[in-house]
């Protein structure tokens, strides 16, 4: 064991010491232990919790992971680290990265679709009422039944012609249909498409749509940076665990394989 890490691990910390570092309540620290986010603490002769540097690193890692991965996934990552289950740990990390990449791809496809609508010729509409279901289906290259399916899913909102009772698609519904076709070709589920179209409707005009896309891209960037920050803290914690700084779960898998970190301490 590295002497410096060993001394750190043996230092006794109270719940209030961990809480003050992050502006938390002592009850929040105890709750994190109950959730398995922190490894079980030793108890003093009078029953008080006795934390160590291992717990301090675990809490730092969790709080750093949470903005990028969410509470549930960050908690699961820490529990996997305590079990020395690197397969589950890295799979959880990979899943969040994959989800964010998929969202980034969705944003790119939506941006391209909106750009195409803006740059392309204006949609052909009826004299004053918009497009019929057959005309719209022909224009975007789908079957009329597909448009009715999208309507049933809550994506399209055609109105009814008062004279004939037939569906009529006004310009905003034509736009929604074009975007839906683009996203469906990209493999997105109807529920995902509906959620995004709802956001578009809430944005309103072209300027507001541009602001929406800009903020969406900025949020993805913030999440990416948060995931990087969380990864650094998690790496520090895994390094501490791999240095034999002490068991993280009393009596549980103490002889099992350690998670191998980059062992920064040994290189410094």
Secondary structure, DSSP 8 states (H G I E B T S, - for coil): --HHHHHHHHS-B-HHHHHHHHT--HHHHHHHHHTTSS---EE-TTS-EEB-HHHHHHHHHHHHHHHHH-HHHHHHHHHHHHTT-HHHHHHHHHHHHHHHHHHHHHHHHHHHHHHHHHHS------SSS-EEHHHHHHHHT--HHHHHHHHHTTS---EE-TTT--EEE-HHHHHHHHHHHHHHHTT--HHHHHHHHHHHHHH-SHHHHHHHHHHHHHHHHHHHHHHHHHHHHHHHHHHHHHTT---SSTTSSTTS-------HHHH-
